[in-house]
Structures are given as C-alpha cells and as structure tokens.
Amino acid sequence: MSGPEPRTFRTMFISDVHLGSKAAKADFLIDFLRYHDADTIYLVGDIVDGWRLRRSWHWPQSHNDVVQKLLRKARKGASITYIAGNHDEFARQFQGVHFGGIVVADRAIHETADGKRLLVIHGDQFDTVVHNQRWLAYLGDYAYDAAMLVNRVVTRLRHLLGLPYWSFSSWAKVKVKKAVNFIGSFQTVLSEEARRSHVDGVICGHIHHAAIENYGDVQYINTGDWVESCTAVVEHFDGRMEILTWAHVLPEVPAGKDVLVPVDIVNLKGRAAAKAA
C-alpha cells in the first residue's frame, strides 16, 4: 500500500525508542524513518534500553532494522549525534567516539536556521528520582512495564475492532494529577538549565511527553517517545520547530496479519491550540 511522499527537514530529533524492550514501536519508527529524512539527526537518549536488556534479552529483527536504517542515513550523509540517556547510560563512556558515522555525546548545542541556540540533552540528569533514589527508579520501571502490558492489550482490542492506534498510558499521563505535576516541574527545571547554559531553549526527552512550550524567554521542547505516543520533533528549513506524530491504522487484512499503514502527520501544537479554542 502506498504511503505519503517522503519529506525532508533541516533537523530531526528522536528520543526514547527503548530498543530491547517489548514496548518499543520499532515497526512504527521504521515507517517514520522511511518517509522522513533530515540533514541532521539527534537521537536524544534512551534509544537502547539497557535496563531491560540486562533483565532479559529481547532484540527482534525490527529493532535491528531501526539501527540499520539510522546507519544507512549516516552513510548517505546525514550528521547523526547520539545523546546518551539513563536507560542507555553505558554510551556515556564513549563520548566523542564515532560508530558508523554516529557520534556519541552527553549533550550538544544545536543552532537553528533562524539563529537560535538550543541545548539538546536527554533530561534524566534533572530527575531526582533517577539519581538520588535509584531503587525507586527501577521500581517505577517495573510499574511502567505493567502499564505497557495494558497498552498492548488495548492495542490488540482496538486492532480487532478496526480502530487506529491509541496509547492508554499517554492518555493516563495527562489525567493523573501527580503525573501532570511531575511533567510541569520537569519542564520548569529544564527551562532553568537552558537559562544557566545561556541558550534560547532546550530539546529533551525522558518523560515521554511531547511538547513545545515557552517559559518566558526560553523555549522548552520535548520529543516524546516511540513506546507510547510515537512522536518526533523536526526543524523546518526556516527554523520553525514542529512535533510530528506517526499515526497508524490496521486496515482489512487476512486474519492473523498485522499491516501498519502510515495515514497522518499531526502538528500537536496546533491541535492543542484548537482544543483550547
């Protein structure tokens, strides 16, 4: 089945893919990368889930295909920077090292086409639970696995009913008061770090909640994830930043076969504004 025409951007930001976990939407990301390209690509942490791989090995062909797709883009000339996160913190020991054209870093400064300087960082460095109460972070990781199991059940039921993909966990995140408060606090702390770094904004991941917000004179951008909402941030050639979500439907196919068909690209910021109106 034919998809949309490929689109090219100045820069693309992707985070929280969690390859190595059963929750990773690797097939969705492969589709996204097939129809989207960029001169510069930032992988903003938690691309590989070392925490889960240590517990049990899970690496299907689709996860390998994501890696090969990114390496192919590097070979074709894309500049790719891998920003390490907490789930792939093992990569931090390789800062400055190139792997197949992909360079590893802990943070980076990106300059947009319209002259803005943006700090690119995963964001776990500012999550007190991850650093001060690591056991609690691991406990939360198990709870997150349970939420992803619910997600898979919901996805299967919606598939059987012929409905498009929808994330239960993403929906719950904006409904639970404590989660909303945590997201707000995280955004504030990262915006303050951007001011301390004397830049115009910050691009991060970590909390799996895509957003483009202004905090006074600082822009906060979160890329979202590829286990729940399946989102990425792109920079257009005029410097404009946009969140894209890769939505899929499951069309009529022979029983037992899942076919992922790209159907829509949504500007989440615009949709939020429409809801507010």
Secondary structure, 3 states (H helix, E strand, C coil): CCCCCCEEEEEEEECCCCECCCCCCHHHHHHHHHHEEEEEEEEECCCECHHHHHHCCCCCHHHHHHHHHHHHHHHCCCEEEEECCCCCHHHHHHCCCEECCEEEECEEEEECCCCCEEEEECCHHHCHHHHHCHHHHHHHHHHHHHHHHHHHHHHHHHHHCCCCCCCHHHHHHCCCHHHHHHHHHHHHHHHHHHHHCCCCEEEECCCCCCEEEEECCEEEEECCCCCCCCEEEEECCCCCEEEEEEEEECCCCCCCCCCCEEEEECCHHHHHHHHHC
